[in-house]
Amino acid sequence: MAKNKQLTKLTAASNSLGIGLRANSTQLFPGLVKNVTELNISKCNLGVDFSSVLPSHLAEAKLKVLHVGHNKLAESSGTLRKEWNTMMTHPNTLRVLDFTCIGLNYRGIMSIFVSLAGSLTLEQLILDGNYMHDADGAQQHSHTFNEMKLFCKRNRHCQHLGVAGVGLNDHGIKRIADCIADSAFHSVSLASNRLSLKGVEILASALQERGDIALKELDIQRNIDSPDGGMKAYNLLSNTNLEIVHM
């Protein structure tokens, strides 16, 4: 396929692209994405076999926005192939990276934080719908979240973090509350996780201690299930500098 120098935005989401391209993807993708800066190929039936082909082609493009969510890109180990790490760091032009529901586990998620910690362009990182447990079933009380802490400390450009529906519980939030409070994030989505009122209290306390925080918007919808939990959570978070809370 000839390269289209005029094509800068390509949306091909929600189709059977992966099935149709399985045989000739190596020839087709370079022509499609060479000059594209915004690419959406979410829900395209792309499997892990594309992880040995697609990242190298994407690395050659100057992508600013990439949506590849709802494809089975992670290996059985719950991690991405090393080719993706190269794509995330070279060239360093990505502003929005959407890895929603691609089969990552805790180790896979943490490796992404490491890869992107030094990014000077990333503004939004979306990891919704993956899972914070390890392939061997290890729970969050044994996790350090050090890679996420590194990302929050080093990356001062990322303004939004999406970790909705990743199974994050009170043990996990206890480990990362301080780094969220110290981060440059303007908004964080923790929706559809496993936080109790205690977890919200831990996060609220960290935000209160920091005072002048960057974080202005927090989404904790579909977490607390107690009858009066919503009002109690609101009271806890109302004492922070948050401007918008989704409950």
Disulfide bonds with the S-S distance in Angstrom:
none
